[in-house]
């Protein structure tokens, strides 16, 4: 069908890049549909079913008729549960008014960027990074500054590199620990050093903590706002139930921020999407307040898988890996493999050949 000129795409769409992850997942899905036995390692999604008690809570919500509109920022019980859970685990007291429940952590990031960033603002994003970060920042009219890290530093941002990248236009730092896609976990000392730079430069900080309960080997999961007194006033924590409770399709995430920003994001969300799914909210409430054995069980399984993958990767010539301490990713370096005559020339081609 021919498209009318009046439906020409907005200029903002010209810079929007498609997700390479989803493209690879679609290719793997097509191969599966053809009957080919494929192990799909593309999308960051737990393969466990959502725990039964959480599913039962969703079913009970439907049976009880809890299928109507809710407050745009989320049902009060869930907002309070998020605040209570975070306060207990992070050791920093927050109130329900600081919590905005959204349609997943990606939606939460959109809320933050749209509410805070102006055209011309810069956001520092350490690389490697989750593919949607840069696109969400651009959609908000701001500019992502992709700051390289090295395998020698376990793909962790160093304070000196952060300080050197700051310009008069720098508004925000975006961090993810445990990291998607590297799996590395920052130590408290490493985060404190970055926090000191952010405070000195008067930066806002968005801390993506969606994997905060998926840490291995007894490592500490540190929430960024807890690092220095008053740091919470310039921080937004993004999290949700997708990874910890294997609830990716339920689409519930949230932000924890200073109350004035939370109020603004609630207003934004009320105009863009209204409330998150009512049934999913009640399931998420059960996830946070119900039995937690499922979290430990899935974490143990992911750690065992990490051990297997790391041991096998270390056997491959020309492959180097960082210290993977959390999440469920293994980001390894293959630059030596790309130099072989007749071999793949790019990481995308390497993945395509592996898939084939």
JOWOJO-V680833 format. One record per pair of residues at least 12 apart in sequence whose C-alpha atoms are under 7 Angstrom apart, sorted by the first residue. I is the first residue (numbers start at 1). J is the second residue. Records with the same first field share a line. If there is no record, write none. Layout:
I = J, J
//
This chain:
12 = 139
16 = 135
17 = 135
19 = 131
21 = 42, 43
22 = 43
24 = 42
25 = 40, 42, 43
28 = 40
45 = 243, 248
46 = 243, 246
48 = 246
49 = 246
50 = 245, 246, 247
51 = 294
54 = 283, 286, 287
55 = 283
57 = 282, 283, 286
58 = 279, 280, 282, 283
61 = 279, 282
62 = 279
66 = 278, 279
67 = 278, 279
68 = 278
69 = 275, 278
70 = 275, 278
71 = 275
72 = 266, 269, 270, 274, 275
73 = 100, 101, 266, 275
74 = 100, 101, 275, 276
78 = 281, 285
79 = 96, 99, 100, 101
80 = 96
81 = 285, 288
83 = 95, 96, 99
90 = 223
92 = 226
97 = 259
98 = 256, 257, 258, 259, 262
99 = 254, 255, 256, 257, 262
100 = 254, 255, 256, 262, 266
101 = 252, 253, 254, 255
102 = 252, 253, 254, 276
103 = 251, 252, 253, 276
104 = 240, 251, 252, 253, 254
105 = 238, 239, 240, 253, 254
108 = 238, 253, 254, 255
110 = 136
111 = 265
112 = 265
113 = 137, 140
114 = 140
115 = 264, 265
117 = 140, 142
118 = 141, 142
119 = 141, 142
120 = 142, 143, 169
121 = 142, 143, 169, 170, 171
122 = 142, 143, 144, 145, 169, 170, 171, 172
123 = 143, 144, 145, 170, 171, 172, 173, 174
124 = 144, 145, 146, 147, 172, 173, 174
125 = 144, 145, 146, 147, 173, 174, 175
126 = 146, 147, 148, 149, 157
127 = 146, 147, 148, 149
128 = 181
129 = 180, 181
130 = 180, 181
151 = 322
154 = 184, 322, 323
159 = 193, 194, 197
163 = 197
171 = 203, 204
172 = 203, 204, 205
173 = 203, 204, 205, 206
174 = 205, 206, 207
175 = 206, 207, 208
176 = 207, 208, 209
177 = 208, 209
178 = 211, 212, 326, 327
179 = 327
180 = 329
181 = 329, 331
182 = 329, 330, 331
183 = 324, 325, 326, 327, 328, 329, 330
184 = 323, 324, 325, 326
185 = 325, 326
188 = 222
192 = 227
204 = 234, 235
205 = 234, 235, 236
206 = 235, 236, 237
207 = 224, 236, 237, 238
208 = 237, 238, 239
209 = 237, 238, 239
210 = 238, 239, 240, 243
211 = 243, 244, 327
213 = 244
214 = 244, 299, 326, 327
215 = 325, 326, 327
216 = 303, 325, 326
233 = 258
235 = 257
236 = 255, 256, 257
237 = 255, 256, 257
238 = 254, 255, 256
239 = 253, 254, 255
240 = 252, 253, 254
241 = 253, 284
244 = 295
245 = 287, 295
250 = 280
252 = 280, 281
302 = 328
318 = 334, 336, 337
319 = 332, 333, 334
320 = 332, 333, 334
321 = 333
//
